Amino acid sequence: MSPELIGILTVAAVALTGVLSLTGAWSNKSRALRILMVASAAVALISAIVSAGNATRASQRARLSEERELKAEAASASATSQLADLQSVVKARTDEAGSLSGIVAGLANKGLKEATGGDSFPVIDVGGDGATEGVIGILSAKGVNPLFSVNVRVVDADALAAALKSGDYSLAVQKQTEQNFSFPFLKKGSYARPLFTTGPVKSKKLNIFSSARNGDFTELALIRRVPQGWTTATIVSASYADKRVGIVYEHVDDSFPPAVLKADTDWQGLHALRKISVPIL
């Protein structure tokens, strides 16, 4: 029975009872009619109470269902937030691990460079010797790291070319045109002293071949006497152990004749190599 119908019956029973009472008809009705009317009113009242209880329970169920949904949504939001926080922590730890890995790799690379020489290279700086009117050569290292197990062979290209031209070339003559030096280590300023000197000359061309733990090096040094004194041109190529090949050092005095460099095939051959950028302290 719907709540509307129960309400209508209840109102009708009450109204009918009131009318009968006012008209005096209540006393004239049979007992059966009175019982029927009272019973109808009671049924209507009981039905109304039951309907109200059902409505209350339905409202409670709806409220409980809504509360459960809200709790589920809150739990889901909390789980999502916790998952996001966990992902953030994992990302932070991953980034931290990556950073530490980079630091370790950097330290390992630095240690390797310090042990092998890294990008450093040996150079013989040539200049004029005022006392002998000849040429002196001073060995030095250029770069950040020291060099180890350094071997240097200096070849007097002018003397070798003269021997070849005269036909008087032999291994013995070749040995006379070169000098060999060995050093356990080499760093900037460690051997800042004359490595060799020559007799009086007006010009000199030297081919210098060096090796160290980190690679092999070829240097071409040209020096000429000019009215202002001495002028030099030096170029060094490297063949590093990590397979890089190219020019690591080149210096030409402003007073050095460009035509001499242009005519020198050895210079042009080295100069054509690609340049390698090396930090030089």
C-alpha positions in Angstrom: 0.0 0.0 0.0 1.4 3.3 -1.0 2.0 6.1 1.6 -0.5 8.3 -0.3 -3.3 5.8 -0.1 -2.6 5.1 3.5 -2.8 8.8 4.2 -6.1 9.2 2.4 -7.7 6.3 4.3 -6.5 7.6 7.6 -7.9 11.0 6.9 -11.2 9.6 5.7 -11.6 7.3 8.7 -10.9 10.2 11.1 -13.2 12.5 9.2 -16.0 9.9 9.2 -15.7 9.3 12.9 -15.9 13.0 13.5 -19.0 13.5 11.4 -20.8 10.6 13.0 -19.9 11.9 16.4 -21.2 15.4 15.6 -24.4 14.2 14.1 -25.2 11.7 16.7 -25.2 9.0 14.2 -22.4 7.3 16.0 -24.7 6.0 18.7 -27.2 4.7 16.1 -24.8 2.6 14.1 -24.4 -1.0 14.7 -21.6 -2.4 16.7 -20.2 -4.1 13.6 -19.9 -0.8 11.7 -18.2 0.9 14.7 -15.7 -2.0 14.9 -15.1 -1.8 11.1 -14.4 1.9 11.2 -12.1 1.6 14.2 -10.2 -1.3 12.6 -9.9 0.7 9.4 -8.5 3.6 11.3 -6.1 1.4 13.2 -4.9 -0.3 10.0 -4.4 3.0 8.4 -2.4 4.2 11.4 -0.3 1.1 11.6 0.3 1.2 7.9 1.4 4.8 8.2 3.8 3.9 11.0 5.2 1.0 9.0 5.6 3.2 6.0 7.3 5.9 8.0 9.6 3.2 9.5 10.4 1.9 6.0 11.0 5.4 4.8 13.4 6.0 7.7 15.2 2.8 7.1 15.5 3.5 3.4 16.9 7.0 4.3 19.3 5.4 6.6 20.4 2.9 4.0 20.9 5.6 1.5 22.9 7.6 4.0 25.0 4.6 4.9 25.5 3.9 1.2 26.5 7.5 0.6 28.9 7.3 3.6 30.4 4.1 2.2 30.9 5.7 -1.2 32.5 8.7 0.4 34.8 6.5 2.4 35.7 4.5 -0.7 36.4 7.7 -2.6 38.5 9.0 0.3 40.4 5.7 0.5 40.9 5.7 -3.3 42.1 9.3 -3.2 44.4 8.4 -0.2 45.8 5.4 -2.1 46.3 7.5 -5.2 48.1 10.1 -3.2 50.3 7.5 -1.4 51.1 6.0 -4.8 52.0 9.4 -6.2 54.2 10.0 -3.1 55.8 6.6 -3.5 56.5 7.3 -7.2 58.0 10.6 -6.3 60.2 8.9 -3.7 61.3 6.3 -6.2 62.0 8.9 -8.8 64.0 10.9 -6.3 66.0 7.8 -5.3 66.5 7.0 -9.0 67.7 10.5 -9.8 70.0 10.3 -6.7 71.4 7.0 -7.8 71.9 8.4 -11.3 73.7 11.4 -9.8 75.9 9.2 -7.7 76.6 7.0 -10.7 77.6 10.0 -12.6 79.9 11.1 -9.8 81.5 7.7 -9.5 82.0 7.6 -13.3 83.5 11.1 -13.2 85.9 10.1 -10.4 86.8 6.9 -12.2 87.4 8.9 -15.4 89.5 11.4 -13.5 91.5 8.7 -11.9 92.1 7.0 -15.3 93.3 10.3 -16.8 95.6 10.9 -13.9 97.1 7.4 -14.3 97.5 7.6 -18.0 98.0 11.3 -18.8 94.6 12.1 -20.2 94.8 14.7 -22.9 98.3 15.9 -21.9 101.2 15.8 -24.4 104.9 16.5 -24.5 106.4 19.4 -26.4 110.0 20.4 -27.2 110.2 24.2 -27.3 113.1 25.3 -29.5 114.8 28.6 -29.3 118.1 30.3 -30.1 121.2 29.8 -27.9 123.0 33.1 -27.6 126.1 31.5 -26.3 126.6 29.0 -29.2 124.6 30.8 -31.9 122.9 27.4 -32.2 119.5 26.0 -31.2 118.4 24.6 -27.8 115.4 22.4 -27.1 113.6 22.4 -23.8 111.2 19.5 -23.0 107.9 20.3 -21.3 104.4 18.9 -20.8 101.2 20.7 -21.8 97.9 19.7 -20.4 96.3 19.1 -17.0 97.7 15.7 -16.1 101.2 14.5 -15.8 102.7 12.1 -18.4 104.2 8.7 -17.6 106.8 6.5 -19.3 107.8 9.3 -21.7 110.1 8.4 -24.6 111.4 11.1 -27.0 113.3 10.8 -30.3 114.6 14.0 -31.8 115.6 13.7 -35.5 117.7 16.5 -37.2 115.7 16.6 -40.4 118.3 18.9 -42.1 121.2 16.4 -41.4 119.1 13.4 -42.5 118.0 15.1 -45.7 121.7 16.1 -46.5 122.8 12.4 -46.0 120.0 11.1 -48.2 120.9 13.7 -50.9 124.6 12.8 -50.9 123.9 9.1 -51.0 125.9 8.6 -47.8 122.9 7.3 -45.9 123.2 4.3 -43.6 121.8 3.2 -40.2 125.0 4.5 -38.6 124.4 8.0 -40.2 120.8 7.9 -39.2 121.8 7.3 -35.6 124.0 10.3 -35.8 121.1 12.5 -36.8 118.9 11.6 -33.9 118.9 11.7 -30.1 116.8 9.6 -27.7 115.6 10.5 -24.2 113.4 8.6 -21.6 111.7 9.9 -18.5 109.6 8.1 -16.0 107.2 11.0 -15.7 106.7 14.5 -17.1 104.6 17.4 -15.9 104.6 21.1 -16.4 108.0 22.5 -15.4 109.5 19.2 -14.4 112.2 19.3 -17.1 112.4 23.0 -17.8 116.0 22.8 -18.9 117.9 22.4 -22.2 117.4 18.9 -23.5 119.9 19.4 -26.3 121.8 22.1 -28.2 123.3 22.4 -31.7 126.2 24.2 -33.2 125.9 27.6 -34.9 123.1 27.5 -37.5 120.9 29.9 -39.4 117.9 27.6 -39.4 116.9 24.1 -38.2 114.1 21.6 -38.8 113.5 19.0 -36.2 111.1 16.0 -36.4 110.3 14.9 -32.9 108.6 11.5 -32.1 107.3 10.9 -28.5 105.3 8.3 -26.7 103.6 8.0 -23.3 101.0 5.9 -21.7 98.2 7.9 -23.2 99.4 7.8 -26.9 101.9 8.7 -29.5 102.9 12.2 -30.6 104.6 13.8 -33.6 106.1 17.3 -33.5 107.6 19.4 -36.2 109.7 22.3 -35.0 111.1 24.9 -37.4 113.4 27.7 -36.3 115.1 30.4 -38.4 117.3 33.4 -37.7 115.8 36.7 -38.7 117.1 40.3 -38.3 115.1 40.6 -35.0 116.6 37.4 -33.6 115.0 33.9 -33.8 111.6 33.0 -35.0 109.9 29.6 -34.6 107.0 27.5 -35.8 105.8 24.4 -33.9 103.0 21.9 -34.6 102.1 18.8 -32.6 99.8 16.0 -33.6 98.5 13.3 -31.2 97.3 9.7 -31.7 95.6 9.0 -28.3 95.0 5.6 -26.9 91.2 6.2 -27.2 91.6 6.4 -31.0 91.4 10.2 -31.3 93.9 11.6 -33.9 94.5 15.3 -34.7 96.4 18.5 -34.0 96.7 19.4 -30.3 99.1 22.3 -30.5 100.2 24.8 -33.1 102.2 28.0 -32.6 103.8 30.2 -35.3 105.6 33.4 -34.5 104.3 36.5 -36.4 107.8 37.0 -37.8 108.0 33.4 -39.2 108.0 33.5 -43.1 104.7 32.1 -44.3 106.4 31.0 -47.6 108.6 28.5 -45.6 105.5 26.8 -44.1 103.7 26.7 -47.4 106.7 25.0 -49.1 107.3 22.5 -46.3 105.3 19.3 -47.2 105.7 17.8 -43.7 104.1 20.9 -42.2 101.3 21.0 -44.7 100.6 17.3 -44.1 100.3 17.7 -40.3 98.4 21.0 -40.7 95.7 19.2 -42.7 94.7 17.0 -39.7 91.6 17.9 -37.8 92.1 19.9 -34.6 91.5 18.4 -31.1 90.6 20.8 -28.3 92.9 20.1 -25.3 92.9 22.1 -22.0 96.3 23.6 -21.5 97.3 25.1 -18.2 
